[in-house]
């Protein structure tokens, strides 16, 4: 496996940039990598259909173009899906929908090696990340320790227990989820509500206090300034499906007007 780029950036206290994809077509990962701009690609598996073969092939494409891979997994079945993704070559995992400290701790354990020192749940598995050699030696354990663990803070329960979750050993990053949070507090669809925005700000500031890096998901570069001023240094911009939708809609409407005016 290639070095874990996101882990290196975190260790060196440097910023990171990623983008989201729903598609499992490896050529899309390859195209993003060829830009030379993004540090990693997040496959939002929580929302998209995929097979285990897709996970292997996306990682192969990423390695060809020196870009990392993150997977966002459903809460249900997260141990199976996260561990199979790590075995395919994904070097970071974003866990969704945690509501308690215990759930958050288990997510961290899923990605950590099963050793007395780490207390994780990932044992020896002859998957792609072992190449052709089967074993659970020191290099294998270190590779699992390097896996970047990120949690979505998107439920009322997680916000209520924010300090306890952020204090958990092994948690590297968090991502605010305004849509889910607003729904969980009875304000569905009101992500822009001042109360919701104030909670987001508190989550980011608290994470930084604990040394856990917050990441911001944005739709355009101009949205970054607010988060930069809060101290955020990690960003994910855009999602393939929404980029395509916006392009089709905007250009289709403009072309229709040209055609009708001809």
Secondary structure, DSSP 8 states (H G I E B T S, - for coil): ----HHHHHHHTT--EEEEEE----HHHHHHHHHTT--SEEEE-TTTS---HHHHHHHHHHHHHTT-EEEEEE-STTHHHHHHHHHHHT--EEEE----SHHHHHHHHHHTSBSSTTT--SB----SGGGTT-----HHHHHHHHH-EEEEEE-SHHHHHTHHHHHTSTT--EEEE-HHHHHHHTT-TT-TTSHHHHHHHHHHHHHHHHTT-EEEEEESSGGGHHHHHHHT--EEEEEEHHHHHHHHHHHHHHHHHHHHHH-
